[in-house]
Amino acid sequence: MSMTLTFWGATGEVTGSCHLLEVNGKQLLLDCGMIQGGKQDEARNRLPFAFEPPAIVAVVLSHAHIDHSGRLPLLAKQGFKGPIYTHRATADLCAIMLRDAAMLQQRDAERQNVKLARKGLDPIEPLFTEEDVDRVLELFVPLEYGTDLQVMEGVNVRFRDAGHILGSALLELDIDDGKHRKKMVFSGDLGRAGMPILKDPEFVDRADLVLMESTYGNRLHRSWEDTLAELKAIFGRAISESRGNILIPAFSVGRAQELLYLFHLYAKDWDLSRWTVCLDSPMAIEATKVYIHHYPLMDEDFKRFVRMHPGNHPLMANVQFIQSTDESIALNDIHQGLIIIAGSGMCTGGRIRSHLEHNLWRSECDIIICGFQALGTPGRALVDGVEELTVNGKSLKVAATIHTVGGLSAHADQAELMRWYGHFVDNPPLVLVHGETESQEELLQCLQEDPNFRPQTMAAAKLGDCLDLAALPELRWLYQGKQAQ
């Protein structure tokens, strides 16, 4: 009899979520995400899995963001044929996001192959194709929040609302190897209380092990009131001084819809009628349609507005949807009066790159960074104050004003993470994932120093760490730091 948990992603970094649960020789994956960041991470995504994909019985997916779902097509391409259990809204969003990822993979492969051909080198294949996406989407099993389901012999799962993006779930797993029974709770990505559109993250009372994200384990976000005041000041200055365009790199799922809702709520207060708001992202537009379809999952304020104003949906008011490439290019001929929301959120690709090329070097422009920026990404470089940035092969002076608005983050901050963990009875053992090392170390120190939250035992997972769940509440590592080959 045995039950183990091995960490194969999002260890000491934020992206690439992938955790292998093994019960009596049968294997289950929690998430299968893509590593996002610099060029070196593209190569890491091509490394073989540290397990055999055909041996995986099932996957349980916490939410649709690519750093949690992005390698599912590759998993299926390499032989996985089991079910993928997830919330129904996540299944709908993955149909959009994974197809977009496949298109980007194809485009990147074509671009690299031109360079390889010039060097007389063999071409590369895209990581996965749209056909691989179609294949993996057939494996999705949509579920509701609160549903109890046996997903593998010895493992039952219950989905609860994580409040991060539409359909995001924290997972309660009841594990039984015939000799031991343990309950593990995996936070997925935790959202924040009081944010617009989504309901607050749910709390869980009991667990034998808590597996918790730590993206902002070393930071406190600005209050929601201060964040709104900050945004009002940015827009007010730009509008009153007739400055240049405002660019907002935004994740197509979650952040883009939140911004649209804010622009609807505060259009008058922020005097936005004098400017044009553009959502320049076909994927974000499609995701917005999914949000509209699943509006019963939203918070009460959002649902109340939809009921009271039929035909005037808050995610479709005061905004121009920019679909075609030609429409997007045409925006670059307009030098003032645009608020452009475009992907990607970390400025690694997508239409935001073209808008940066035409606006980053202009001192009258503003760029609002409103989401997590992984190490090695252009967005992180802007946050860290880089003076020059290479965009589309061109070195540009960073003359635009860069605003980092952390209060818009969809991730819980340090205090919110501690508050969520604090709802567990008896301070169960805690393992941190999905966070950079500095963030995790500070969060662990804060937990250790606060007697109200101090876990029985705690650690930050490293790549390849294997935990013996049967030994809980002791954190007994069968091996630590074993690197994937």
N, C-alpha and C positions, 0 to 999 in steps of 0.2 A: 504494500500500500504506500502511495506517495502522492504528494502534491507540491509542485514547485512553481515559482514565478521567475522568469528570466527576462532581463531588460535589454532589448535590442534597438532602442532608439530613444530620442529626447532625454538623454542622460548628459548632464553638464552643458546642455544646449536646449533651445526651445523647440526646434522642429524635429520631424522624423519619428513621431510617436509610434511605438511598436513594442508590445509586451507579450511574452509567450507564457501562457498558463498550461501546465501539464498535470493531468490527474490520471494516475494509474496507466501511464504510457500514452494517453490520448492528449492531443495538443489543440489548444484554442488560442487565437490571437485577439488581443485587445488593441484595436487600431492597426493601421499599416500605412503610415504617412511618409510623405516625401521630405527629404532633407532640403531646406531652402537656405540660400545665402549666396556665397561667392562661387566662382568657377570650380573650385575644388569640390564643392558639394554636388555639382552635376556628376562628377566622376564617382563620388561615394554612392549615389543612387544606382549606379550601374554595377556595384559590387554584388556578388551573390548573396542571397539571404543566408543568415546563420542557421537556418533550419530548412527542411525539405518542404516546399510548398504543397506537394501532393499529400503529405502527412497531416496537414492542418485539417481538423474536422470542421471547424467553423470560425468565423470572425465576428466579433462584436465591435461595432463602430460607434464611437461616442458622438461624432458630428462630422459635418461635411468639409471643413477646411482642409486644404490640400496637405498640410503638414500632419494630418491625421488619416486622410483617405487616399493620398496621391499615388501610393504604390500598389493599390488593390488591382489595377489592370495588369501590372507586372506579375503580381502573385498568381492571378488566373492564367496569364500567359505561360507561366512556368509550372502549371499543373494543378493548381488549387481548384477544386470543383464543389466545395461545400457551400452552405448558406452564409450570407452576410446579414446579421441581425442589426437593425438600426431603427431609429424613429422614421415614420413615414415622410415627414418633411425633409429629413436628411437624405432619404432616398431620392426625393424629387430634386433637391439641390445638387446631389452628386451626379445626376444625369446631365446637368449643365456644366458643372465644374470639371468633371473628368473628361468630358468631350473637349472642353476648352484646353485642358492640359495636354490632351493628345495632339491637338492642333499645334500647340506651342512646341511640343516635342518634335513633330514633323518639320516645323519651320526651322528649329534650331539645328536639326540634323542636316537639312539641306544647306544651311548657311555654313556649317562646319565642313561639309563634304566639298564645297567649292574650294575652301582653303586646303583641305587634304589632297584634292586632285592636283592642285598647283605644286604640291610637294611630292607628287608621285606616290602618295600613301593610299591605302585602302579606305573606302567609305565606311561610315558607321550607320547603324540602324537607329531609328528613334527608340527611346526607352519603351514606348508602347504606342499603339495606333488606335484609331477610332474603332476598328474592328475588335481590338482587345477590350476597349471600353464597353462596346455593345455586349461582349461575352460576359463581362463581370457584372454588368447591370442586371442581367438575367438571374443572378444569384442573390440579389437583395431580397430580404424578407422584412417588409415594413411592419413596425410595431407602434403601439401607443404608450404614452407615459403610464406608469402604474401596472403594466402588464407583467405577470410572472410567467416565465417560460424556461423550460429545460433546453439549453442550447448545446449541451454535450452531456454524455453520461457522467453524472457526478457534479454537474454545474448548472445551477439555475440563476437567471439574470432578471433583474427588475430595473426598468428605465425610470429615472426621475429628471425633472426639468433642471438643467444646469444654468439657464438664464444667460448663456453666452451668445449664441446666434439662434436663429429659428431651428428647432429640432434638436438642439444640443442636449446631451444627456449626461448625467452622472450615473454610474452603474453600481448597483448592489449585486454582488455575486455570492451566492451560497454554495460552498464547495464541500463535497463529501467524498472521501476516498474509500469509504467502507469501514474505516477505523477512526478517522478524525473528521470533525465538522468545523469549518471555519467560515466566517463571513468577511469578505473583503469589499471595501468601497473604493471605487476609482472615480476621482473627481472629473475626469476629462478636463476640459477647459471651463473654469468657473467664471460666471458673469458677476454682475454687481447689483446690489439692491438699489431700487429707485431710478433705474435707467429707463429711458423712453422705449416704447414699443413692447419689449419683452417682460414676462413675469420675472419676479425675483428668483434666484437660485433656491432650490429646496434644501432643507437640512435633513440629516440622517442622525439617528440617536445612537445606534450601536454598531460596532464593528470589531473584529479581531485584528484587522489591519486596514489602515487608511493609506491609499496611494494618491498623493495630491500634487497638482501642478504648482509651480513656483515662479511663473514668468516674472511677476512683479514682487517677489519676496523681499526685495530690499528698497521698495519705494512706497510712498503714500501718494495717491492721486489727489488732485485738487478737488474740492467739494463740487457738487453739481452746480450750485449757485455761482461759485467763483468761475467755473468753466463757462457757463453761459455769459457771464460778464466779460470774460476774456474774449470770447468769440464776438460779442457785440462791439467791443473796443476795436478789434481787428477790422471788422467790416465797416464800422463807423469811420475809422481813420481813412480807409481805402476809398470810401464813398465820398466823404467830405472833401478830401484832397484830390479827388478825381485821379487816383493812382491807376496803375496798370492792372492786369488781370490777377485773380487769386486762384492758385492751383491747390487742389486737395488730393494728393495720392490716397486712395482709399481701397480697402479690401472690398471686393465686389459683393460679398455676402456678409451682411451684418452692418459694417460701417457705412456703406453707401446708403442703405435704407434708413439708418439712424439719422444721417445728415439730411436726407430728403424730408424726414418727419420734422426735424428741427427747423428747416427752412420754411416749412408749412406753418409751424406753430408761431414762429417769431418773424415772419415776413414783414409785418408792420413795424414791430418794435426795432428791428434791425435795419429798416428802410431798404429792404432788398428789392422793392419794386423798380428801383432805378438801375438795377443790374440784372443780368440774365444768368440764371442757374442752368448749367448743362451737365447732364449725366452722360459722359462720353465713355461708355463701356457696354458693348452688347451683352456681355455676361452679367453685368450688374442689372441691366434692364430685364433680362430673363429671370434673374434671381428675385427682382422686385415683384414680378408677376407671381412667383411662388409665394412670396410673403403675402401678397394680396389674397391668393387662394386659401392660404392657411390662417387667415386673420383670427379665427376663433382661439388660436394659441396665444394671442397677444394679451397685453395687460388690459385692465378694465377701461382705462381712459381711452386707449386706442379703439377698442371695440365700441365704446359708447359713441365716439365721433362717427365711426362708420355707419352705425345704426341711425344716427340723427341727420346725416348728410349723404343720403344715397346719391350716387353718381358724382360725388366730389371726394374721391378717395385721397386721404392725406399724403400718400406716397406718389401721387400723380399730379399734385397741384404745384404751380409756380416752378415748373421745371421743363426743360427741353430734353427729350431723349435723342441722343446722337447715335444713330445706328450705323450708317455706312462710313467707310474709310474716307470717301470724298468729303462728307460732312465734317468729319473730324479734322481733316487737313485744312478745310476752310476756316476753322476757328483760329488757326495760326495767323490769319490775315487781320484779325481783330486785336488791337493792342490795349484796349481798355474796356472795362465794364462787364467782364465775364468772370463768373465763378465756375471753374471747371472741376468736376469730380471725375477722376479717371483712375483706372487700374494700371499697374499693380500697386498694392498698398505699400510695398517696400521699394518701389521704383526700379525693380529688376527687369521689367519688361512692360508690354502693353502700351496703350496710347499716352500714358503720362510721360513717357520718354520723349515723345515728339513735342509735347507741350513744354517740358523742361528745356529742350533744345532751343525753343523760341522765346522763353521767358526767364530762365534762370539767371541770365547775365544782365537782366534789366533791373536797375535799382528801384524802380517804381512798382515792381511786382511783389506779391506776397505768396509764400508757400506755407501751407498749414499741414504739419505732420501730426497725425492724430491716431496712430496705432503703433504697436510694437515693431521695432526695426532690428532684425537679426544682424549679428556681426557679419561683416563682409558685404552688406548690401549698400547700394547708393543712398537709400533712405537713412541708414545708420550714419553714413559719412556726413550727410547734411545735418543730422541731429548733433553730431560730434564737432561741428564747426569747420568742416573742410573748406578751404578757400577756392579750390578748383575741383571740378568733377567732370569725368569723361562720360559723355552722353552720345550714343550713336556714333562712336568713333571720334567725337570732337571734344577737345578740352575746353571747358567753359568756366569762366570766372563766376563764382557764386556772389552775385551782387544783390539778388532779391533778398527780402527779409524772410528769415526762416522762423516760423513759430512752432514750437512743440507744445501741443495741447493734450497733455496726458490725461486730463479728466474725461476725455471721450473714449478712453480705453474700454474694451469689452471684457478685459481680464480683471479679476479681483486683485486689489493691492495687498500689501503686507497685512494691514489691520483686518481687511475683509477675509483673507485666507485664515488668519488666526481665529476670527470670529466663527467662520464656518467649521473649522476643526473643533472649536470649543463647544459645539453642540453635542459632540460625542460623549457618551457616559464613560467615565473611568479613564479618560485620556489614553486611547488605544495606541499601539505601535504605529509609527508614521514613517513612510518612505516618500521622499520628494523626487519628482520627475519634472520634465518640461520646464527647465529653468537653467540659466547660465550659472556657473559655479559660484560666482560672487554673490548672486542673488540668493542662492540656496544656503550658503554659509551664514549670511546675515539672518535669514529667516530661522534657521536652526538655532542660532544664538539667542534670538528674541524668544523663541519658544522655551529654550532652556532656562532663561532668566525670569520668565513669568510663571509663577506657581499655579496660576489659573489655567494655563494651557499646557504645561510641561508634559509631553508624551512619556509613557512608560519607557520607551526606547525609540530612537529615531536615527535616520540616516538619509543621505542623498545617494540615489542609485548611480552606479557607473556602468558603462557599456559592458555587457556580458555578465554582470552580477547575477547570481542565481540564489534565490531565497527559498529556504525550506519552510513552507507554510505550516506544516504539521508541528513545527517547533514553537509557533507563536504561543505566548507573547514574546518569547525570545526571538530576536532577529538573528537567525542562524544562517550564515552564508555558506552554501556548499562550495562555491568558488566565487572569487571577486575579480573584476577587471579583466575577464577573459575577452580578448578582442575577436571580433568576427573576421573570418578569413575571406 
